[in-house]
């Protein structure tokens, strides 16, 4: 068994209660400690006004050079977008890895976009994170810590507003880190904690078929978003290497199975790339592919990266029109924070570029 310190943010409610019990602290103290950590977001539990049994346990066990700690990534950088509603945070983890978290406001509703990995193994050719390669999975506590970070920031800037939505669309492939992501979202949706409604949590994937089916089998309450980007195999495989392992036919079959098993709608993400997947022919194929499935297509103008550019608005509007006329619900997703490189992986990539010595 490892003697390394353990993060309290890695624990769900039951595990926290069991931990206290193992030290002789009665389990009825669990709720007070859980709320101090997950609802109020204390990083120094000595300030939480807890009862003496908890104060004693905390003094003996939580803190530097003690068995347990509370995850608090170092904020390396914070950039505010010119739209006034988007903030991007570059956060350094305890081992020095740097991840990105974004807080976005939409008419008073606030959404956190979280990272699930340091880097990404999927290698999507138009994605800045995919171009960095995979480093490691994030632990449960490192995902939860992002939520608490943006909640603290929101409390300072908008004290009467609360974080309402979470999207796992930051750095990494969430379904590649399935167990940690699901446990972190169970913690995030706990009513005594951050209390994010499960229907307000969206988990995005480039198409890891086995774990889409696992989500369905386990009847996970979260929304599923699938990054599609291509309506025929060669088109998609050129953009999303994961399609070579789980091809388009397998992915669509898994999505249909998910819908029939869970009764939930699937959201398909479609990044419009100029000259690659924005033609009327592609739109017609996509409409045919999704017929009969409870689905909604979110069209996303590309965040420019690695020589790829977003498609012209005229092409995008024609693409949307074709889908709608075919009976496929379709909306443009707002592109936020491009002036601060708020697209996935863009801020980290820009910072690394600036740090490289001139050649």
C-alpha positions as CSV (number, residue, x, y, z in Angstrom):
1,X,0.0,0.0,0.0
2,X,1.3,3.4,-0.9
3,X,2.3,5.8,1.9
4,X,2.0,8.8,-0.4
5,X,-0.5,11.5,0.8
6,X,-4.0,11.1,-0.6
7,X,-6.3,13.8,-1.8
8,X,-9.7,14.0,0.0
9,X,-11.1,15.2,-3.3
10,X,-10.5,11.7,-4.7
11,X,-13.2,10.3,-2.2
12,X,-16.9,10.2,-2.7
13,X,-19.3,10.6,0.2
14,X,-19.4,7.0,1.3
15,X,-15.6,6.7,1.1
16,X,-15.1,9.8,3.2
17,X,-17.4,8.4,5.8
18,X,-15.6,5.1,5.8
19,X,-12.3,7.0,6.2
20,X,-13.5,8.9,9.2
21,X,-14.9,5.7,10.7
22,X,-11.5,3.9,10.3
23,X,-9.9,6.6,12.4
24,X,-12.6,6.3,15.1
25,X,-14.6,9.4,14.1
26,X,-18.4,8.8,14.0
27,X,-19.9,8.7,10.6
28,X,-22.5,11.3,11.4
29,X,-19.7,13.9,11.1
30,X,-19.3,13.0,7.4
31,X,-21.9,15.5,6.1
32,X,-20.3,18.4,7.8
33,X,-16.8,17.6,6.4
34,X,-18.2,16.8,3.0
35,X,-20.0,20.2,2.8
36,X,-16.9,22.0,4.0
37,X,-14.9,20.5,1.2
38,X,-17.4,20.1,-1.7
39,X,-20.0,22.8,-1.0
40,X,-18.1,25.6,0.6
41,X,-14.8,24.7,-1.1
42,X,-12.5,25.2,1.9
43,X,-8.9,24.5,1.2
44,X,-7.9,25.1,4.8
45,X,-10.3,23.1,6.9
46,X,-9.1,24.7,10.1
47,X,-11.2,27.7,9.0
48,X,-14.4,25.7,8.4
49,X,-15.8,25.9,12.0
50,X,-16.2,22.2,12.4
51,X,-17.0,20.3,15.6
52,X,-14.1,19.2,17.9
53,X,-13.9,15.6,16.7
54,X,-13.4,16.7,13.1
55,X,-11.0,19.5,14.2
56,X,-8.9,17.0,16.0
57,X,-8.9,14.5,13.1
58,X,-8.0,17.3,10.6
59,X,-5.2,18.7,12.8
60,X,-3.6,15.2,13.0
61,X,-4.2,14.0,9.4
62,X,-4.8,16.8,6.9
63,X,-2.1,19.1,5.6
64,X,1.6,19.2,4.6
65,X,3.6,16.1,5.6
66,X,0.3,14.4,6.7
67,X,-1.6,11.5,5.2
68,X,-4.3,13.6,3.5
69,X,-4.5,16.8,1.6
70,X,-7.0,18.9,-0.4
71,X,-6.2,19.2,-4.1
72,X,-5.6,22.9,-5.1
73,X,-3.9,23.3,-8.4
74,X,-1.7,26.3,-8.8
75,X,-3.2,28.9,-11.2
76,X,-0.4,29.6,-13.7
77,X,-2.4,32.0,-15.8
78,X,-5.9,33.5,-16.1
79,X,-7.0,35.3,-19.2
80,X,-10.3,37.1,-19.8
81,X,-11.9,37.2,-23.2
82,X,-13.0,40.4,-24.8
83,X,-16.5,39.1,-24.7
84,X,-16.5,39.7,-21.0
85,X,-18.0,36.3,-20.2
86,X,-15.2,33.8,-20.8
87,X,-12.2,33.1,-18.6
88,X,-9.5,30.6,-19.2
89,X,-7.4,29.2,-16.4
90,X,-4.0,27.4,-16.9
91,X,-3.6,25.2,-13.8
92,X,-0.5,23.4,-12.7
93,X,-1.0,20.0,-11.0
94,X,1.2,18.6,-8.2
95,X,3.5,16.8,-10.6
96,X,4.0,19.9,-12.8
97,X,1.6,18.9,-15.5
98,X,-0.5,21.9,-16.8
99,X,-4.1,21.6,-17.8
100,X,-6.8,24.0,-18.9
101,X,-10.2,24.9,-17.4
102,X,-12.6,27.4,-18.9
103,X,-15.5,29.3,-17.2
104,X,-18.1,30.6,-19.7
105,X,-21.1,32.8,-19.0
106,X,-24.3,32.7,-21.2
107,X,-26.9,35.3,-20.1
108,X,-26.3,34.7,-16.5
109,X,-25.8,30.9,-16.8
110,X,-22.3,29.7,-16.1
111,X,-20.7,26.6,-17.6
112,X,-17.3,25.0,-16.7
113,X,-15.4,23.3,-19.4
114,X,-13.1,20.7,-17.7
115,X,-10.1,18.7,-18.7
116,X,-10.0,14.9,-18.1
117,X,-6.4,14.2,-19.1
118,X,-3.0,15.9,-19.4
119,X,-2.8,15.7,-23.2
120,X,-4.8,13.3,-25.3
121,X,-4.1,10.0,-27.0
122,X,-6.8,10.4,-29.7
123,X,-4.6,12.5,-32.1
124,X,-7.4,14.4,-33.9
125,X,-5.6,16.4,-36.5
126,X,-7.4,19.7,-36.0
127,X,-7.2,19.7,-32.2
128,X,-4.3,21.5,-30.4
129,X,-4.5,19.0,-27.5
130,X,-4.4,16.1,-29.8
131,X,-1.2,17.5,-31.4
132,X,0.5,17.4,-27.9
133,X,0.1,13.7,-27.4
134,X,-0.9,11.9,-24.2
135,X,0.8,12.3,-20.9
136,X,-1.5,10.8,-18.3
137,X,-5.1,10.5,-17.0
138,X,-6.3,13.0,-14.4
139,X,-7.3,11.6,-11.0
140,X,-10.8,12.1,-9.7
141,X,-9.6,14.8,-7.3
142,X,-7.8,16.7,-10.1
143,X,-11.1,16.8,-12.1
144,X,-13.1,17.8,-9.0
145,X,-10.5,20.5,-8.1
146,X,-11.2,22.2,-11.5
147,X,-14.9,22.6,-10.5
148,X,-14.0,24.0,-7.1
149,X,-11.5,26.4,-8.7
150,X,-14.1,27.9,-11.1
151,X,-16.7,28.0,-8.3
152,X,-14.4,30.1,-6.2
153,X,-13.7,32.4,-9.1
154,X,-17.4,32.7,-9.8
155,X,-18.1,33.5,-6.2
156,X,-15.7,36.4,-6.4
157,X,-16.9,37.9,-9.7
158,X,-20.6,37.0,-9.5
159,X,-21.4,36.3,-5.8
160,X,-25.1,35.7,-6.5
161,X,-24.6,33.3,-9.4
162,X,-23.9,29.6,-9.2
163,X,-22.2,27.2,-11.6
164,X,-25.0,25.5,-13.4
165,X,-23.4,23.4,-16.2
166,X,-20.4,21.2,-16.7
167,X,-19.0,20.0,-20.0
168,X,-16.2,17.5,-20.3
169,X,-14.8,19.0,-23.5
170,X,-11.5,20.3,-22.3
171,X,-8.1,18.6,-22.7
172,X,-8.3,14.9,-23.1
173,X,-10.8,12.2,-24.1
174,X,-13.2,11.7,-21.2
175,X,-14.3,8.1,-22.0
176,X,-10.6,7.1,-22.2
177,X,-10.5,8.0,-18.5
178,X,-13.9,6.5,-17.8
179,X,-13.9,5.5,-14.2
180,X,-12.3,8.7,-12.9
181,X,-14.6,10.9,-15.0
182,X,-17.8,9.1,-13.9
183,X,-16.8,9.2,-10.2
184,X,-15.9,12.9,-10.5
185,X,-19.2,13.7,-12.0
186,X,-21.1,11.7,-9.3
187,X,-19.3,13.9,-6.8
188,X,-20.1,17.0,-8.7
189,X,-23.8,16.2,-8.9
190,X,-24.1,15.3,-5.2
191,X,-26.8,17.5,-3.7
192,X,-24.7,18.3,-0.6
193,X,-21.8,19.4,-2.7
194,X,-21.5,21.3,-6.0
195,X,-25.1,20.2,-6.8
196,X,-24.8,20.2,-10.6
197,X,-27.9,18.5,-12.0
198,X,-26.9,15.4,-13.9
199,X,-28.9,16.6,-16.9
200,X,-26.6,19.7,-16.9
201,X,-23.5,17.6,-17.3
202,X,-22.3,16.7,-20.8
203,X,-19.6,14.1,-21.5
204,X,-17.9,14.4,-24.9
205,X,-16.2,11.6,-26.8
206,X,-14.6,11.1,-30.2
207,X,-16.2,7.7,-30.3
208,X,-14.9,5.1,-27.9
209,X,-17.5,2.6,-28.8
210,X,-17.1,0.2,-25.8
211,X,-17.5,3.0,-23.3
212,X,-20.5,4.5,-25.1
213,X,-22.1,1.1,-24.7
214,X,-20.9,1.0,-21.1
215,X,-22.5,4.3,-20.4
216,X,-25.8,2.9,-21.7
217,X,-25.5,-0.4,-19.8
218,X,-24.9,1.5,-16.5
219,X,-27.6,4.1,-17.4
220,X,-25.4,7.0,-16.5
221,X,-27.6,10.1,-16.1
222,X,-25.3,12.5,-17.9
223,X,-25.7,13.8,-21.5
224,X,-23.6,12.2,-24.2
225,X,-22.0,14.3,-26.9
226,X,-20.2,12.5,-29.8
227,X,-17.7,14.4,-31.9
228,X,-18.5,13.1,-35.4
229,X,-16.9,15.5,-38.0
230,X,-17.4,13.1,-40.9
231,X,-20.3,11.5,-42.7
232,X,-18.4,8.8,-44.5
233,X,-15.6,6.6,-43.3
234,X,-12.6,8.1,-45.2
235,X,-13.8,11.6,-44.4
236,X,-13.9,10.9,-40.7
237,X,-10.8,8.8,-40.5
238,X,-8.7,11.6,-42.0
239,X,-9.7,13.8,-39.2
240,X,-10.3,11.5,-36.2
241,X,-7.7,8.6,-36.0
242,X,-9.9,6.8,-33.5
243,X,-12.2,6.0,-36.4
244,X,-9.6,3.5,-37.6
245,X,-10.3,1.4,-34.5
246,X,-14.0,2.1,-34.2
247,X,-15.2,2.9,-37.6
248,X,-18.2,5.1,-38.5
249,X,-20.6,2.1,-38.9
250,X,-19.6,0.8,-35.4
251,X,-20.0,4.2,-33.9
252,X,-23.4,4.9,-35.3
253,X,-24.6,1.4,-34.3
254,X,-23.4,2.1,-30.7
255,X,-25.2,5.5,-30.7
256,X,-28.4,3.9,-31.8
257,X,-28.0,1.3,-29.1
258,X,-27.4,4.0,-26.6
259,X,-30.5,5.9,-27.5
260,X,-32.7,2.8,-27.5
261,X,-31.3,1.5,-24.2
262,X,-31.4,4.8,-22.3
263,X,-34.2,6.7,-24.0
264,X,-31.8,9.7,-24.1
265,X,-30.9,12.0,-26.9
266,X,-27.4,12.1,-28.3
267,X,-25.7,15.4,-29.2
268,X,-23.4,15.2,-32.2
269,X,-20.6,17.7,-32.4
270,X,-19.7,18.8,-35.9
271,X,-16.6,21.0,-36.2
272,X,-16.9,22.8,-39.6
273,X,-13.6,22.7,-41.4
274,X,-13.2,24.7,-44.6
275,X,-13.0,22.4,-47.6
276,X,-13.0,19.3,-45.5
277,X,-16.5,18.6,-44.1
278,X,-18.6,21.6,-45.0
279,X,-20.1,20.7,-48.3
280,X,-23.8,20.2,-49.1
281,X,-23.1,16.6,-50.1
282,X,-21.6,16.0,-46.6
283,X,-24.6,17.5,-45.0
284,X,-27.0,15.3,-47.0
285,X,-25.0,12.2,-46.0
286,X,-25.0,13.2,-42.4
287,X,-28.8,13.7,-42.4
288,X,-29.2,10.2,-43.9
289,X,-26.8,8.7,-41.3
290,X,-28.8,10.1,-38.4
291,X,-32.3,9.4,-39.6
292,X,-34.5,7.7,-37.0
293,X,-32.2,8.5,-34.1
294,X,-33.0,10.9,-31.3
295,X,-30.2,13.3,-32.0
296,X,-29.2,16.9,-32.2
297,X,-26.3,18.3,-34.1
298,X,-24.2,21.1,-32.7
299,X,-22.3,22.9,-35.5
300,X,-19.0,24.4,-34.2
301,X,-16.9,26.8,-36.3
302,X,-13.4,25.5,-36.0
303,X,-10.9,27.2,-33.6
304,X,-8.0,27.8,-36.0
305,X,-5.1,25.4,-35.3
306,X,-2.4,23.5,-37.2
307,X,-3.2,25.0,-40.6
308,X,-7.0,24.2,-40.4
309,X,-9.4,27.1,-40.5
310,X,-13.1,27.5,-39.8
311,X,-15.6,27.4,-42.6
312,X,-17.2,30.5,-44.1
313,X,-20.5,31.5,-42.5
314,X,-22.4,31.0,-45.8
315,X,-21.3,27.4,-46.0
316,X,-22.2,26.8,-42.4
317,X,-25.7,28.2,-42.8
318,X,-26.3,26.1,-45.9
319,X,-25.1,23.0,-43.9
320,X,-27.5,23.8,-41.1
321,X,-30.4,24.4,-43.5
322,X,-29.9,21.0,-45.2
323,X,-30.0,19.2,-41.8
324,X,-33.0,21.1,-40.6
325,X,-34.9,20.5,-43.8
326,X,-34.1,16.8,-43.4
327,X,-35.7,16.8,-39.9
328,X,-32.4,16.8,-37.9
329,X,-32.4,19.4,-35.1
330,X,-29.3,21.5,-35.6
331,X,-27.9,24.7,-33.9
332,X,-24.7,26.6,-34.1
333,X,-22.8,26.4,-30.8
334,X,-21.3,29.7,-29.8
335,X,-17.6,29.9,-30.3
336,X,-16.3,31.6,-27.2
337,X,-13.0,33.0,-26.1
338,X,-11.0,32.6,-29.3
339,X,-9.1,35.9,-28.6
340,X,-7.7,34.2,-25.4
341,X,-7.1,30.8,-27.1
342,X,-10.0,29.3,-25.1
343,X,-10.4,26.5,-27.6
344,X,-9.2,23.1,-26.2
345,X,-5.5,23.0,-25.8
346,X,-4.9,26.4,-27.5
347,X,-3.7,28.3,-24.4
348,X,-1.2,25.7,-23.3
349,X,0.1,25.3,-26.8
350,X,0.5,29.1,-27.1
351,X,2.3,29.2,-23.8
352,X,4.7,26.4,-24.7
353,X,5.4,28.1,-28.0
354,X,6.4,31.3,-26.3
355,X,8.7,29.4,-23.9
356,X,10.6,27.7,-26.7
357,X,14.0,29.3,-27.5
358,X,14.3,31.1,-30.8
359,X,15.9,29.0,-33.5
